[in-house]
Amino acid sequence: MSSILVIGGDRLGNIIELLQGKGFQEIHHVTGRKNSQTGVKIPTGVHMILVLTDFVNHNLAKTVKSQAKDRELPILFCKRSCSDIAKAFQRTA
């Protein structure tokens, strides 16, 4: 089972279907709002992280990037649109 953590955005909408099409059966989501920023931890079993840059602040992105590096997890940074996310996946392929 493949799992991804998405950080940013209140709702994921069509992004969920896109990620499922990429093979992610389990999708974790953190909105990135101020009340959820403290103590953002990457769940166990996550295989990749997707940060929606237009919905998170610099400090949160930096914290998540550091955690991903420590755990050797791939991380994608892109805007909250299916086309930008698809392009980000193409760049990693």
C-alpha positions, -999 to +999 in steps of 0.1 A: +000+000+000+013+034-010+007+064+012+011+102+007+009+132+030-005+164+015+001+196+033-019+227+025-054+236+012-086+233+031-101+207+007-084+185-018-113+180-042-101+164-075-066+161-062-076+129-043-086+112-076-054+123-092-033+109-063-053+076-064-046+074-101-009+077-093-012+046-070-017+062-036-043+043-017-039+062+016-039+100+015-032+120+047-040+157+047-029+185+069-044+219+061-014+239+071-035+265+089-020+281+120-038+259+145-025+227+128+010+239+121+024+232+156+038+198+158+032+187+122+046+152+121+049+129+092+028+098+098+044+064+099+042+046+066+041+077+043+060+072+011+059+107-003+050+143+007+032+168-014+033+205-002+008+229-018+029+260-017+001+285-022-015+274+011+014+270+035+039+295+050+077+293+046+083+280+082+059+251+078+074+242+044+109+243+059+099+221+089+083+195+067+113+196+042+136+189+071+116+160+084+113+145+049+151+148+045+157+131+078+134+102+068+147+102+032+112+107+018+106+123-016+089+157-014+071+177-041+064+214-039+037+228-063+006+249-065-029+235-056-040+225-091-042+191-107-022+203-137+007+216-115+006+184-094+007+162-126+037+182-139+055+178-106+050+140-108+063+140-144+095+159-133+102+131-107+096+102-131 
